Amino acid sequence: MLWKRMMPSFVVAAAAVAVWCTAGVTAAQDKPAEEKQEEKAAEPKAEEKPAEEKPAQEKPAEEKPAEETKPAEEKPAEESKAEGPEAVTLVTNLENPSGLAVHAKTGHVFIASKYGVYRYDPKGHGVTLEISGYPTDVYGKGPMYDIGPLGLDFLGEETLIVGDGSRPDGEELVRTYKISDAPADMPVPEGNAEKTLGPIKEGADTASEEKTTKPEGNFYDVAVGEKGVFISSNGDDTKGWIHKIEVVDGKLGDKLVPTIATKADVQVDAPVPLEFSADKTELYVGQMGEINVPNDSLLLVYDPNSGELKKQYPLGLHDPAGMAVSPKTKKIYVTDFAWAKPEEAGLFEVTLEGDKATTKKILQLDKPTALAFDKDGKLYVTTIGTVDEKAKTKDGEQLSPGKLMVIDAGL
């Protein structure tokens, strides 16, 4: 399916000012040597330089993951069309960014990538590594990607929920961490979570009182509702499970339960992006389908309380990877990773009318993944960039970097 995949290391560029930060540390001198040892592949360090320069040339050799190579002249497929909104690059050289969440109180953006979970401060333009020490798993069908944590979302102002993609199916976890308003002085080791849920092994209980027949993993996306947290996954391809954690009086429960079997409902594989409607009464699910089959995706609408499928819409997209609803316009936006036809990847506006979904391409993007709006309507987007498509058995050579971008166009 999709995500046991993702990518590289990075730089921060903000509008007229360029502030370069490491993929995961506040400043070079702030990160002790033992943190590098714990992460095995140390994150690149923060430096200041013009955004157009090549970050890899200025980083100490020991700070650069061995697999990373990025020609300075290489740029992703055009990031915006002349007639469309502008996508401004904030952070480059991210390693396989796959999840986004915005902290409502501070506006800080949290990014899941190969090395862990990072925090980006839109005001100070600093990047810090908040959660570290994940192992990595590999996924893909030419090229292969190394990935760590995947889906992210906030429950309230302090609890960050992180879906795992760094281990084999049946070993992956959902963990929660207490997040403060200020960046962490030192990254929190992945195992030092407030709460750990899972794993879901073969034979686990489901909401329908049956037993799972395969182990689950690849916790792609997290969507927080008033009465439950929903998490998409990849394990049993005959079921396509979305899991649920009960929320009672604002507090998270202790059980991760396979609850909605999307593949059984629609006979299309791979629930990946999740999002609630603007009024929180409906759960939207992006059903990716097979990554080597074009245009087989669906948008599903579920009742989050009963788990009933209310509607399904053919999207006409290839592989929806991220989804977000604008807090201002209430419009739905989806990223299409488009594995089989990367030249058709991008950001799309989705309109639901009756029994029909129509899509409008907003931006051409270089293998886009996650989406998240802040409360003011700015849309943050991650792209994982281009790797060598001929690399069938190992992580592909990085030809353009992973990025965090922002679109401030009143979407």
Backbone hydrogen bonds, N-H to C=O, Kabsch-Sander energy under -0.5 kcal/mol:
donor,donor_aa,acceptor,acceptor_aa,energy
5,R,3,W,-7.8
11,V,92,T,-3.0
13,A,90,L,-3.6
14,A,17,V,-2.1
17,V,14,A,-1.8
19,V,17,V,-0.6
20,W,18,A,-0.5
20,W,47,E,-1.1
22,T,25,V,-0.7
24,G,22,T,-3.0
30,D,27,A,-1.4
31,K,27,A,-0.6
31,K,28,A,-1.0
35,E,32,P,-1.1
36,K,32,P,-1.0
37,Q,33,A,-1.7
38,E,34,E,-2.1
39,E,35,E,-1.6
40,K,36,K,-1.0
40,K,37,Q,-0.5
41,A,39,E,-3.2
42,A,40,K,-0.6
47,E,20,W,-0.5
53,E,50,P,-1.6
57,Q,54,K,-0.8
58,E,54,K,-0.6
58,E,55,P,-1.3
59,K,55,P,-0.7
59,K,56,A,-0.6
63,E,60,P,-1.8
64,K,61,A,-1.2
68,E,65,P,-1.9
74,E,71,P,-1.2
84,G,81,K,-1.1
88,V,86,E,-0.6
88,V,406,V,-2.7
89,T,87,A,-0.5
90,L,404,L,-3.0
91,V,404,L,-1.8
92,T,11,V,-4.4
93,N,402,G,-0.7
94,L,402,G,-2.0
96,N,94,L,-1.0
98,S,112,A,-2.8
99,G,112,A,-1.1
101,A,110,F,-1.7
103,H,108,H,-2.9
104,A,102,V,-0.6
107,G,103,H,-3.0
109,V,120,Y,-2.6
110,F,101,A,-3.3
111,I,118,Y,-2.2
112,A,99,G,-2.3
113,S,116,G,-2.7
114,K,95,E,-3.5
116,G,113,S,-1.0
117,V,131,I,-2.1
118,Y,111,I,-2.8
119,R,128,T,-2.8
120,Y,109,V,-3.0
121,D,126,G,-2.4
125,H,121,D,-2.6
128,T,119,R,-2.1
129,L,24,G,-1.2
130,E,117,V,-2.6
130,E,128,T,-0.6
131,I,117,V,-1.7
132,S,188,V,-2.3
133,G,115,Y,-0.5
134,Y,115,Y,-0.5
137,D,147,I,-2.0
139,Y,145,Y,-2.1
144,M,394,K,-1.1
145,Y,4,K,-0.5
145,Y,139,Y,-3.0
146,D,6,M,-0.8
147,I,137,D,-2.6
148,G,149,P,-0.6
150,L,163,G,-3.4
151,G,219,F,-2.1
153,D,161,I,-1.4
155,L,159,T,-2.8
156,G,154,F,-0.6
158,E,155,L,-0.6
159,T,155,L,-1.3
160,L,158,E,-0.7
160,L,177,Y,-2.7
161,I,153,D,-3.1
161,I,159,T,-0.5
162,V,175,R,-3.1
163,G,151,G,-3.0
164,D,173,L,-1.8
165,G,148,G,-0.7
170,G,216,E,-2.9
171,E,168,P,-2.0
172,E,168,P,-0.7
174,V,197,L,-2.5
175,R,162,V,-2.3
176,T,195,K,-2.3
177,Y,160,L,-1.9
179,I,158,E,-3.4
179,I,177,Y,-0.5
188,V,130,E,-3.5
190,E,132,S,-2.7
192,N,189,P,-2.2
193,A,191,G,-1.2
194,E,176,T,-2.4
195,K,176,T,-1.0
197,L,174,V,-3.3
201,K,199,P,-0.7
203,G,212,T,-2.1
204,A,201,K,-1.6
206,T,210,E,-1.6
207,A,258,P,-2.9
209,E,206,T,-1.7
212,T,204,A,-2.3
216,E,200,I,-2.6
217,G,234,N,-0.7
219,F,164,D,-2.4
220,Y,218,N,-2.0
223,A,230,F,-2.6
225,G,223,A,-0.6
225,G,228,G,-2.7
229,V,245,I,-2.6
230,F,223,A,-2.9
231,I,243,H,-2.3
232,S,221,D,-1.6
233,S,241,W,-1.0
234,N,217,G,-3.0
237,D,235,G,-0.9
239,K,236,D,-1.7
240,G,236,D,-2.6
242,I,260,I,-2.1
243,H,231,I,-3.1
244,K,257,V,-2.4
245,I,229,V,-2.3
247,V,227,K,-1.9
248,V,251,K,-2.5
251,K,248,V,-1.9
253,G,246,E,-3.0
257,V,244,K,-2.3
257,V,255,K,-0.7
259,T,242,I,-2.6
260,I,242,I,-2.2
261,A,259,T,-0.5
262,T,240,G,-2.0
262,T,260,I,-1.1
263,K,239,K,-1.8
264,A,239,K,-1.1
265,D,261,A,-1.2
266,V,262,T,-2.2
267,Q,263,K,-2.6
272,V,270,A,-0.5
272,V,286,G,-2.6
275,E,284,Y,-1.9
277,S,282,E,-2.6
280,K,277,S,-1.9
283,L,302,Y,-2.6
284,Y,275,E,-3.7
284,Y,282,E,-0.6
285,V,300,L,-2.3
286,G,273,P,-2.9
287,Q,285,V,-0.8
287,Q,298,L,-2.7
288,M,270,A,-3.4
288,M,286,G,-0.8
289,G,269,D,-2.4
293,V,290,E,-1.5
296,D,293,V,-0.7
297,S,317,L,-1.5
298,L,287,Q,-1.9
299,L,313,Y,-2.7
300,L,285,V,-2.9
300,L,298,L,-0.5
301,V,311,K,-2.6
302,Y,283,L,-2.6
303,D,308,E,-2.5
307,G,303,D,-2.6
310,K,301,V,-3.1
310,K,308,E,-0.6
311,K,301,V,-1.4
313,Y,299,L,-2.5
315,L,297,S,-1.8
316,G,297,S,-0.7
321,A,335,T,-2.4
322,G,335,T,-0.9
324,A,333,Y,-2.2
326,S,331,K,-2.6
330,K,326,S,-1.3
332,I,350,V,-1.0
333,Y,324,A,-2.8
334,V,348,F,-2.5
335,T,322,G,-2.0
336,D,346,G,-2.8
337,F,319,D,-2.6
337,F,335,T,-0.6
340,A,291,I,-0.6
344,E,341,K,-2.5
345,A,342,P,-1.6
346,G,336,D,-1.5
347,L,363,L,-2.1
348,F,334,V,-3.0
349,E,360,K,-2.9
350,V,332,I,-2.9
351,T,358,T,-2.8
353,E,351,T,-0.6
353,E,356,K,-3.0
356,K,353,E,-2.1
358,T,351,T,-2.5
360,K,349,E,-2.3
362,I,347,L,-3.4
363,L,347,L,-1.4
365,L,345,A,-0.7
365,L,363,L,-0.5
367,K,365,L,-1.3
369,T,382,T,-3.2
372,A,380,Y,-1.8
374,D,378,K,-2.1
377,G,374,D,-1.8
379,L,407,I,-2.5
380,Y,372,A,-3.2
380,Y,378,K,-0.6
381,V,405,M,-2.3
382,T,370,A,-1.9
383,T,403,K,-2.0
384,I,367,K,-2.7
385,G,366,D,-1.7
388,D,397,E,-1.4
389,E,387,V,-0.5
391,A,388,D,-1.7
392,K,390,K,-1.1
396,G,144,M,-1.2
398,Q,67,E,-0.6
399,L,386,T,-3.1
399,L,397,E,-0.5
400,S,386,T,-1.4
402,G,94,L,-0.8
403,K,383,T,-2.1
404,L,91,V,-2.4
405,M,381,V,-3.0
406,V,88,V,-2.2
407,I,379,L,-2.6
408,D,406,V,-0.5
409,A,407,I,-0.6
